[in-house]
Amino acid sequence: MSATLEHRPRIARGFRLQWEEAQQAFVLLYPEGMVQLNASAGQILSRCDGVRSVGEVVGELERDFETEGLANDVLAFLDLAVQQRWVDWT
């Protein structure tokens, strides 16, 4: 199922998102290892708490980074994150 602006994404069970000071990046930790995220992915996933909708995440990102038109990029990333099993929907 593709992401929509109404979905409420959260980090999937078995993964933990955290900031790694040494790498100056967000990482996803899981029992078999770690995924170092680029800045955009980290900013998106850090807002995936199961409470905010994708639309709210997009709005926050656009406000925080003073830009517009991020919806398609955020939706595409979340589709990838679901395929990787990093994210699921509440």
N, C-alpha and C positions, 0 to 999 in steps of 0.2 A: 504494500500500500504506500503510495507516494505521500509525502508530507504536504500538509495544507496549513494555512495561516491559523486555523482553529486548533490544530493538534497542540498538545502540551508535552513537549519532550522532556525526558529525564535521562540521566546517566544510567545505563543498564546495570543490572545486578552483576557482580563480579568485577566491575570496574570502579576505579576511584580516580577522580580528577583532582590534581593538586598542582600548585605552583612550585617549580623547582628553581630555587634561587641561583644555584650554581650554573644552571643552563639558561637562566632568564627566560623560561618558557613554561607553559602549562604542559603537563604530561598526564596520560591516562595509564594508571597502573592496573595490572591484572596478574593473576597467579603465575602465568607463564612469562611475563615480561613487562615491557613498558613501550608506549608510543609517545614520542615527542611531537607535540602539535605546533603548527605554525601559528603566528599571532592571530590570524583571523579565526582559525578553528578554535583556539583557546578562548577567544572572546565569545564566540557563539556557545561553546559547550559550558562555559562558566555560568551562563544564564539558563541552562537547561535543568530546571529544578522540579519539573512536574507540576508547577503552579502557573508559571507564565506560559501563555500561548506563543506559538511561533510569531504571530503578529505582534505581540508585545515585545518579544526579543528583537524583532526587526526594528520596531519603534525605538527601543532603547539604544540599539547600535547606531541608528541614524542620528539620534539626538547626541549621543556621546561623541561620535566622530564627525558631527556636523556635515552630514552627507545625506543623499536621498537615493532611492532606487536599489536598495540592498535585498529586497524580498526574494528575487529569483536566485541570487547567489546563496542566500541562507537556506532556501528550500532545497537547492541542489546539494549543498553540503550535508544537510540533514538526511536526505535520501541516501547519500553515501555512508553516513554515520550509522544509519539503520542497517544497511547491507553489511557493514563491518561488525554489527552487533554492539556498537558503543552506546547507542541510544535506543530507548523504546518510548512508547506513548502511554500516558496515564489514561 
